[in-house]
Amino acid sequence: ARIVVTCQPAMWEGDYRTWESFSSGSLVLMDHMDTPLPLKPQHGVHVVYYDALNRTDFLAKLTYYLERPDEARAIAWRGHAWALLHHR
């Protein structure tokens, strides 16, 4: 997949699906994650965050990156490298 969408399960932050998504090399779209990681993924650099309670926000971001595959691929590559470097 070029884009993987994930949403944090209730009462959990950063489940395995999050890290599997980064390891796939796809662009990761995920809802905001509040976690005590010292190095968090940065919006627009390693990941694209969306508001899980705002369908318009989600669809706008999904459409934006589907229409800009080079930009999506660059963020995906940086996200993949970030995950391998800091969460292996």
Protein Blocks (a to p, Z undefined) as FASTA:
>chain_A
ZZdcddddehiahiaklmmmmmnopacdddddddfbfbdcdehkloccddfklmklmmmm
mmmmmmmmmlmmmmmmmmmmmmmmmmZZ
